[in-house]
């Protein structure tokens, strides 16, 4: 069993800041101060989590961050990713992708005549256009950078009945001849 994680000894300024934050109108600051003060009193993460209605791992994360960064953990940081994903297709590869998609999938050995994002992604990977396998969403983003909007393929069902068009026109009130 792991040793319980507790808050390091606080300076007087840090204690004062935490007590002031315990009266804050900002819910984020208030919750963090409550977690840290409970740990300073010797409560374990699980007991603090049960008391405050959150997960024990959340308490551990806050304590560890406070042990490292001090009372700076009372400031809410951005929830945006710290690094953005790199583009799966470089500019030259995107043009090759456009060329690939202007062909029928049958020329690439697929048993269908319509591209799907997943099929295009696996074909692009097999053709060596990407360094690693990509998702259909990554392929859609690459096409968006080219100014191409991906629209789902539509399957038009046609009837083998030679009078089908006449029947459809009669049903809609339009009496055009085929």
C-alpha positions as CSV (number, residue, x, y, z in Angstrom):
1,X,0.0,0.0,0.0
2,X,1.2,3.5,-0.9
3,X,2.1,6.0,1.7
4,X,-0.7,8.7,2.0
5,X,0.1,12.0,0.4
6,X,0.0,15.1,2.6
7,X,0.6,18.8,2.1
8,X,4.1,20.0,3.0
9,X,4.5,22.4,6.0
10,X,3.1,25.8,4.9
11,X,4.6,29.2,5.6
12,X,2.6,31.8,7.4
13,X,1.8,33.7,4.2
14,X,0.6,30.5,2.5
15,X,-1.6,29.6,5.5
16,X,-3.0,33.1,5.5
17,X,-3.7,32.9,1.7
18,X,-5.5,29.5,2.2
19,X,-7.7,30.8,5.0
20,X,-8.6,33.9,3.0
21,X,-9.4,31.7,0.0
22,X,-11.7,29.6,2.2
23,X,-14.0,32.7,2.2
24,X,-13.7,33.3,-1.5
25,X,-16.8,33.7,-3.8
26,X,-14.9,31.9,-6.5
27,X,-15.9,28.2,-6.3
28,X,-12.6,27.0,-7.8
29,X,-10.5,28.9,-5.2
30,X,-12.8,27.9,-2.4
31,X,-12.7,24.2,-3.3
32,X,-8.9,24.2,-3.7
33,X,-8.4,25.9,-0.3
34,X,-10.8,23.4,1.4
35,X,-8.8,20.5,0.0
36,X,-5.4,21.9,1.0
37,X,-6.5,23.0,4.5
38,X,-8.0,19.5,5.1
39,X,-4.7,17.9,4.1
40,X,-2.8,20.4,6.4
41,X,-5.0,19.2,9.2
42,X,-3.9,15.6,8.6
43,X,-6.9,14.3,6.7
44,X,-6.1,11.7,4.0
45,X,-7.0,12.3,0.4
46,X,-9.9,9.8,0.5
47,X,-11.5,11.3,3.6
48,X,-11.1,14.8,2.2
49,X,-12.7,13.6,-1.1
50,X,-15.6,12.0,0.7
51,X,-16.2,15.2,2.8
52,X,-16.0,17.6,-0.2
53,X,-17.8,15.3,-2.7
54,X,-15.0,14.9,-5.2
55,X,-12.6,12.1,-6.3
56,X,-9.6,11.1,-4.2
57,X,-7.3,11.4,-7.2
58,X,-8.4,15.0,-7.6
59,X,-7.3,15.7,-4.1
60,X,-4.0,14.0,-4.7
61,X,-3.4,16.1,-7.8
62,X,-4.1,19.3,-6.0
63,X,-1.8,18.4,-3.0
64,X,1.0,17.4,-5.3
65,X,0.7,20.6,-7.4
66,X,0.7,22.7,-4.2
67,X,3.7,20.8,-2.9
68,X,5.5,21.7,-6.1
69,X,4.1,25.2,-7.0
70,X,2.8,26.5,-3.8
71,X,-0.3,28.6,-3.6
72,X,-0.1,29.2,-7.4
73,X,-2.5,26.3,-7.6
74,X,-5.3,28.6,-6.5
75,X,-5.2,30.3,-9.9
76,X,-7.2,28.5,-12.6
77,X,-5.2,27.8,-15.7
78,X,-6.3,27.3,-19.2
79,X,-7.9,23.9,-20.0
80,X,-6.6,24.1,-23.6
81,X,-4.1,21.3,-24.5
82,X,-0.5,22.2,-23.7
83,X,0.6,21.2,-27.2
84,X,-1.5,21.1,-30.3
85,X,-1.5,18.0,-32.5
86,X,0.7,18.2,-35.5
87,X,-0.8,18.1,-38.9
88,X,-1.0,14.5,-40.2
89,X,-0.4,15.6,-43.8
90,X,2.3,18.1,-45.0
91,X,1.3,20.5,-47.8
92,X,2.8,18.3,-50.6
93,X,1.2,15.2,-49.2
94,X,-2.2,16.9,-49.0
95,X,-2.0,17.6,-52.8
96,X,-1.2,13.9,-53.3
97,X,-4.2,13.1,-51.2
98,X,-6.4,15.3,-53.4
99,X,-5.1,13.4,-56.4
100,X,-5.8,10.1,-54.8
101,X,-9.3,11.0,-53.9
102,X,-10.1,12.0,-57.5
103,X,-9.6,8.4,-58.5
104,X,-12.1,5.6,-58.0
105,X,-11.4,3.4,-54.9
106,X,-11.5,0.5,-57.3
107,X,-8.2,1.6,-58.9
108,X,-6.7,1.1,-55.4
109,X,-8.1,-2.4,-55.2
110,X,-11.1,-1.7,-53.0
111,X,-14.4,-3.4,-53.8
112,X,-16.4,-0.1,-53.7
113,X,-16.8,2.9,-55.9
114,X,-17.3,5.5,-53.2
115,X,-14.7,6.9,-50.8
116,X,-15.4,7.0,-47.1
117,X,-13.2,8.9,-44.6
118,X,-12.0,5.6,-43.0
119,X,-11.3,4.0,-46.4
120,X,-9.4,7.1,-47.6
121,X,-7.4,7.2,-44.4
122,X,-6.3,3.6,-44.6
123,X,-5.5,4.0,-48.3
124,X,-3.5,7.1,-47.7
125,X,-1.5,5.2,-45.0
126,X,-0.9,2.3,-47.4
127,X,0.2,4.7,-50.1
128,X,2.8,6.2,-47.7
129,X,1.2,9.7,-47.6
130,X,1.4,9.7,-43.8
131,X,4.1,8.7,-41.3
132,X,1.7,6.9,-39.1
133,X,-1.9,5.6,-39.5
134,X,-4.4,8.4,-39.2
135,X,-8.1,8.6,-38.5
136,X,-10.9,9.7,-40.8
137,X,-11.1,13.0,-38.8
138,X,-7.4,13.8,-39.4
139,X,-8.1,13.2,-43.1
140,X,-11.1,15.5,-43.0
141,X,-9.0,18.2,-41.4
142,X,-6.3,17.8,-44.1
143,X,-9.0,18.2,-46.8
144,X,-10.4,21.3,-45.0
145,X,-6.9,22.8,-45.2
146,X,-7.1,22.3,-49.0
147,X,-10.5,24.0,-49.1
148,X,-12.3,20.8,-49.8
149,X,-15.5,20.0,-47.8
150,X,-16.1,16.3,-47.2
151,X,-19.7,15.3,-47.9
152,X,-21.0,11.8,-47.2
153,X,-21.6,9.7,-50.2
154,X,-25.2,9.2,-51.1
155,X,-26.6,6.0,-52.4
156,X,-29.5,6.5,-54.8
157,X,-31.7,3.5,-55.0
158,X,-33.0,2.8,-58.4
159,X,-35.8,0.4,-59.3
160,X,-35.4,-2.1,-62.1
161,X,-39.1,-1.4,-63.0
162,X,-39.2,0.5,-66.4
163,X,-42.3,2.3,-65.2
164,X,-40.7,3.5,-62.0
165,X,-40.2,7.1,-63.1
166,X,-43.8,7.4,-64.3
167,X,-45.1,6.0,-61.0
168,X,-42.9,8.4,-59.0
169,X,-44.1,11.4,-61.0
170,X,-47.7,10.3,-60.6
171,X,-47.3,10.0,-56.8
172,X,-45.9,13.6,-56.5
173,X,-48.4,15.1,-58.8
174,X,-45.9,15.9,-61.5
175,X,-46.9,14.3,-64.8
176,X,-43.6,14.7,-66.7
177,X,-42.7,12.0,-69.1
178,X,-39.4,10.3,-68.7
